[in-house]
Amino acid sequence: MVAITCADTESKIVRENLLNRSHDELLEVVPLANIVGQLTLSGDDFRRQLALGHSSYSVVRPELGFITFVGLHDVSADGQSARFYWMMMRPDTTVGEPGHWLQTASKQAKLDHVLQAAQKLSPDLREIFELTPVEGIREERHIWRDLELSTLPAGRVVLLGDAAHAMTPFKGEGGYHAFLDALALSKLFAKLSAEGAQAPTNLSAIKTAVEAYNTDMLRRSGKSVRSSRISYDEAKKKVEKRQAFLAPMKMIPKEEINLEVTA
Protein backbone atom coordinates (compact mmCIF):
# COMPACT_ATOMS: atom_id res chain seq x y z
CA MET A 1 0.00 0.00 0.00
CA VAL A 2 1.31 3.47 -0.94
CA ALA A 3 0.02 6.68 0.70
CA ILE A 4 -0.11 9.79 -1.51
CA THR A 5 -0.25 13.41 -0.38
CA CYS A 6 -0.39 16.38 -2.71
CA ALA A 7 -1.80 19.63 -1.24
CA ASP A 8 0.74 21.80 0.56
CA THR A 9 -1.36 22.88 3.58
CA GLU A 10 -2.92 19.50 4.25
CA SER A 11 0.37 17.66 3.82
CA LYS A 12 2.44 19.86 6.13
CA ILE A 13 2.48 17.34 8.99
CA VAL A 14 3.16 14.42 6.65
CA ARG A 15 6.05 16.22 4.99
CA GLU A 16 7.55 17.36 8.29
CA ASN A 17 7.56 13.80 9.59
CA LEU A 18 8.81 12.37 6.31
CA LEU A 19 11.78 14.77 6.17
CA ASN A 20 12.21 15.40 9.90
CA ARG A 21 12.29 19.15 9.27
CA SER A 22 9.75 21.84 10.15
CA HIS A 23 7.47 23.56 7.66
CA ASP A 24 9.26 26.90 8.18
CA GLU A 25 12.67 25.31 7.61
CA LEU A 26 11.61 23.73 4.34
CA LEU A 27 9.79 26.62 2.66
CA GLU A 28 11.61 29.71 1.42
CA VAL A 29 9.99 33.14 1.57
CA VAL A 30 9.86 34.90 -1.80
CA PRO A 31 10.88 38.56 -1.22
CA LEU A 32 7.72 40.20 -2.57
CA ALA A 33 5.24 42.21 -0.49
CA ASN A 34 1.76 41.67 -1.85
CA ILE A 35 -1.61 43.38 -1.40
CA VAL A 36 -4.72 41.76 -2.87
CA GLY A 37 -8.10 43.28 -3.66
CA GLN A 38 -11.35 42.13 -5.24
CA LEU A 39 -14.46 43.85 -6.54
CA THR A 40 -17.52 43.43 -8.77
CA LEU A 41 -17.87 45.62 -11.85
CA SER A 42 -20.71 46.23 -14.29
CA GLY A 43 -21.63 48.58 -17.13
CA ASP A 44 -18.90 50.80 -18.56
CA ASP A 45 -16.52 49.93 -15.70
CA PHE A 46 -16.76 46.27 -16.71
CA ARG A 47 -16.31 47.08 -20.39
CA ARG A 48 -13.20 49.15 -19.81
CA GLN A 49 -11.54 46.31 -17.91
CA LEU A 50 -12.41 43.85 -20.68
CA ALA A 51 -10.86 46.22 -23.19
CA LEU A 52 -7.58 46.02 -21.24
CA GLY A 53 -7.64 42.21 -21.12
CA HIS A 54 -10.40 39.67 -21.58
CA SER A 55 -9.01 37.41 -18.85
CA SER A 56 -6.07 39.22 -17.24
CA TYR A 57 -3.39 41.85 -17.71
CA SER A 58 -0.22 42.96 -15.95
CA VAL A 59 1.74 46.18 -15.64
CA VAL A 60 5.49 45.68 -15.44
CA ARG A 61 7.50 48.89 -15.47
CA PRO A 62 10.80 48.76 -13.54
CA GLU A 63 10.83 52.49 -12.80
CA LEU A 64 7.60 52.20 -10.80
CA GLY A 65 9.05 49.83 -8.24
CA PHE A 66 6.02 47.51 -8.33
CA ILE A 67 4.16 45.11 -10.59
CA THR A 68 0.40 44.71 -10.86
CA PHE A 69 -1.75 41.82 -11.99
CA VAL A 70 -5.49 42.07 -12.68
CA GLY A 71 -7.57 38.96 -13.30
CA LEU A 72 -11.17 38.22 -14.25
CA HIS A 73 -12.53 35.76 -11.68
CA ASP A 74 -15.96 35.01 -13.11
CA VAL A 75 -18.82 36.59 -15.06
CA SER A 76 -22.48 36.72 -14.00
CA ALA A 77 -24.98 34.48 -15.80
CA ASP A 78 -26.42 37.42 -17.74
CA GLY A 79 -22.98 38.63 -18.80
CA GLN A 80 -23.58 42.14 -17.44
CA SER A 81 -21.18 42.08 -14.47
CA ALA A 82 -18.11 40.25 -13.27
CA ARG A 83 -15.88 39.73 -10.28
CA PHE A 84 -12.27 40.87 -10.63
CA TYR A 85 -9.25 40.49 -8.38
CA TRP A 86 -5.92 42.25 -8.43
CA MET A 87 -2.49 42.11 -6.83
CA MET A 88 0.12 44.80 -6.32
CA MET A 89 3.58 43.46 -5.53
CA ARG A 90 6.80 45.18 -4.49
CA PRO A 91 10.26 43.68 -3.94
CA ASP A 92 10.74 43.45 -0.16
CA THR A 93 13.36 41.28 1.52
CA THR A 94 11.79 41.85 4.95
CA VAL A 95 8.25 40.71 4.10
CA GLY A 96 8.55 37.49 6.13
CA GLU A 97 10.03 39.09 9.24
CA PRO A 98 8.07 39.69 12.46
CA GLY A 99 6.84 43.26 12.66
CA HIS A 100 6.49 43.85 8.94
CA TRP A 101 3.90 46.59 8.45
CA LEU A 102 1.53 44.36 6.45
CA GLN A 103 1.12 42.09 9.49
CA THR A 104 -0.90 44.72 11.33
CA ALA A 105 -2.02 47.10 8.58
CA SER A 106 -5.75 47.76 8.31
CA LYS A 107 -7.65 47.32 5.06
CA GLN A 108 -7.80 51.10 4.72
CA ALA A 109 -4.05 51.44 5.21
CA LYS A 110 -3.41 48.82 2.52
CA LEU A 111 -5.80 50.52 0.10
CA ASP A 112 -4.25 53.92 0.77
CA HIS A 113 -0.81 52.47 0.05
CA VAL A 114 -2.02 51.01 -3.25
CA LEU A 115 -3.80 54.19 -4.32
CA GLN A 116 -0.72 56.29 -3.64
CA ALA A 117 1.46 53.95 -5.69
CA ALA A 118 -1.13 53.75 -8.47
CA GLN A 119 -0.93 57.51 -9.05
CA LYS A 120 2.10 56.74 -11.20
CA LEU A 121 -0.11 54.78 -13.61
CA SER A 122 -2.21 56.11 -16.45
CA PRO A 123 -5.91 56.67 -15.62
CA ASP A 124 -7.09 53.51 -17.40
CA LEU A 125 -4.60 51.30 -15.53
CA ARG A 126 -5.22 52.78 -12.07
CA GLU A 127 -9.02 52.80 -12.39
CA ILE A 128 -9.56 49.32 -10.97
CA PHE A 129 -7.69 50.25 -7.79
CA GLU A 130 -9.72 53.45 -7.41
CA LEU A 131 -12.97 51.51 -7.85
CA THR A 132 -12.08 48.99 -5.15
CA PRO A 133 -14.00 49.50 -1.88
CA VAL A 134 -12.21 49.13 1.45
CA GLU A 135 -14.10 45.90 2.16
CA GLY A 136 -12.65 44.48 -1.06
CA ILE A 137 -9.10 44.47 0.36
CA ARG A 138 -8.11 41.02 1.56
CA GLU A 139 -7.29 41.05 5.25
CA GLU A 140 -4.90 38.11 5.38
CA ARG A 141 -1.25 38.48 4.50
CA HIS A 142 -0.17 37.04 1.18
CA ILE A 143 3.39 35.85 1.53
CA TRP A 144 4.68 33.74 -1.32
CA ARG A 145 6.70 30.71 -0.24
CA ASP A 146 8.24 28.03 -2.41
CA LEU A 147 9.76 24.63 -1.89
CA GLU A 148 12.73 23.09 -3.66
CA LEU A 149 13.88 19.72 -2.37
CA SER A 150 17.05 17.95 -3.47
CA THR A 151 15.99 14.48 -2.29
CA LEU A 152 13.03 12.60 -0.83
CA PRO A 153 13.04 9.30 1.02
CA ALA A 154 11.65 6.43 -1.05
CA GLY A 155 8.98 4.36 0.63
CA ARG A 156 5.24 4.02 0.99
CA VAL A 157 4.60 7.75 1.37
CA VAL A 158 4.78 9.65 -1.91
CA LEU A 159 4.58 13.41 -2.38
CA LEU A 160 3.35 15.25 -5.46
CA GLY A 161 2.14 18.70 -6.43
CA ASP A 162 2.62 21.50 -3.90
CA ALA A 163 3.55 18.99 -1.21
CA ALA A 164 6.74 18.27 -3.15
CA HIS A 165 7.44 21.49 -5.06
CA ALA A 166 5.36 24.50 -3.99
CA MET A 167 6.05 27.44 -6.30
CA THR A 168 4.79 30.95 -6.92
CA PRO A 169 1.90 31.29 -9.39
CA PHE A 170 3.68 33.82 -11.59
CA LYS A 171 4.39 31.37 -14.42
CA GLY A 172 1.28 29.23 -13.96
CA GLU A 173 3.29 25.99 -13.81
CA GLY A 174 2.35 24.59 -10.38
CA GLY A 175 -0.80 22.80 -11.56
CA TYR A 176 0.98 21.66 -14.71
CA HIS A 177 3.63 19.83 -12.70
CA ALA A 178 1.00 18.35 -10.38
CA PHE A 179 -0.66 16.77 -13.44
CA LEU A 180 2.70 15.45 -14.64
CA ASP A 181 3.32 14.00 -11.17
CA ALA A 182 -0.06 12.26 -11.19
CA LEU A 183 0.55 10.82 -14.66
CA ALA A 184 3.98 9.56 -13.62
CA LEU A 185 2.54 7.94 -10.49
CA SER A 186 -0.27 6.29 -12.44
CA LYS A 187 2.31 4.71 -14.73
CA LEU A 188 4.32 3.64 -11.68
CA PHE A 189 1.31 1.94 -10.08
CA ALA A 190 0.31 0.29 -13.36
CA LYS A 191 3.82 -1.11 -13.72
CA LEU A 192 3.91 -2.36 -10.13
CA SER A 193 0.50 -3.96 -10.55
CA ALA A 194 1.49 -5.65 -13.79
CA GLU A 195 4.55 -7.06 -12.09
CA GLY A 196 2.57 -8.13 -9.04
CA ALA A 197 4.67 -5.83 -6.88
CA GLN A 198 1.96 -4.04 -4.89
CA ALA A 199 1.79 -6.72 -2.25
CA PRO A 200 2.71 -5.27 1.17
CA THR A 201 5.67 -7.63 1.42
CA ASN A 202 7.30 -6.44 -1.81
CA LEU A 203 8.83 -3.32 -0.26
CA SER A 204 11.98 -3.50 -2.37
CA ALA A 205 10.09 -3.11 -5.66
CA ILE A 206 7.99 -0.27 -4.25
CA LYS A 207 11.05 1.55 -2.93
CA THR A 208 12.90 1.25 -6.26
CA ALA A 209 9.92 2.56 -8.23
CA VAL A 210 9.26 5.47 -5.85
CA GLU A 211 12.94 6.39 -5.80
CA ALA A 212 12.94 6.69 -9.60
CA TYR A 213 9.75 8.79 -9.48
CA ASN A 214 11.18 11.11 -6.81
CA THR A 215 14.41 11.69 -8.73
CA ASP A 216 12.66 12.56 -11.99
CA MET A 217 9.92 14.63 -10.32
CA LEU A 218 12.31 16.77 -8.25
CA ARG A 219 14.64 17.36 -11.21
CA ARG A 220 11.78 18.41 -13.48
CA SER A 221 9.88 20.58 -11.00
CA GLY A 222 12.97 22.17 -9.47
CA LYS A 223 13.63 24.11 -12.67
CA SER A 224 10.16 25.64 -12.50
CA VAL A 225 10.44 26.46 -8.79
CA ARG A 226 13.62 28.43 -9.50
CA SER A 227 12.33 30.17 -12.62
CA SER A 228 9.07 31.12 -10.90
CA ARG A 229 11.01 32.50 -7.94
CA ILE A 230 13.00 34.91 -10.11
CA SER A 231 10.22 35.69 -12.59
CA TYR A 232 9.82 39.24 -11.22
CA ASP A 233 13.46 40.06 -11.96
CA GLU A 234 13.20 38.34 -15.34
CA ALA A 235 10.15 40.40 -16.21
CA LYS A 236 11.97 43.61 -15.30
CA LYS A 237 14.95 42.70 -17.48
CA LYS A 238 12.75 41.86 -20.46
CA VAL A 239 10.88 45.15 -20.15
CA GLU A 240 14.14 47.05 -20.02
CA LYS A 241 15.27 45.25 -23.20
CA ARG A 242 11.81 45.68 -24.76
CA GLN A 243 11.41 41.91 -25.09
CA ALA A 244 8.17 39.93 -24.95
CA PHE A 245 7.58 37.80 -21.82
CA LEU A 246 6.52 34.65 -23.66
CA ALA A 247 5.81 35.08 -27.36
CA PRO A 248 5.45 38.35 -29.26
CA MET A 249 1.86 39.57 -29.08
CA LYS A 250 0.03 41.78 -31.52
CA MET A 251 -2.04 44.63 -30.12
CA ILE A 252 -5.69 44.48 -31.18
CA PRO A 253 -7.00 47.84 -32.44
CA LYS A 254 -9.73 49.18 -30.15
CA GLU A 255 -12.25 49.24 -32.99
CA GLU A 256 -11.80 45.48 -33.40
CA ILE A 257 -12.44 44.62 -29.75
CA ASN A 258 -15.88 43.04 -29.37
CA LEU A 259 -17.45 43.52 -25.95
CA GLU A 260 -20.98 42.57 -26.90
CA VAL A 261 -22.62 39.72 -25.00
CA THR A 262 -23.86 36.92 -27.27
CA ALA A 263 -25.96 33.89 -26.42
PyMOL commands that set and color helices and strands:
alter all, ss='L'
color gray80, all
select helices_A, chain A and resi 12-19+23-26+43-52+62-64+101-103+107-118+123-131+134-136+162-165+169-171+174-194+203-229+231-240+254-256
alter helices_A, ss='H'
color red, helices_A
select strands_A, chain A and resi 3-5+28-29+32-42+56-61+66-75+81-91+145-146+157-159
alter strands_A, ss='S'
color yellow, strands_A
deselect
rebuild
show_as cartoon
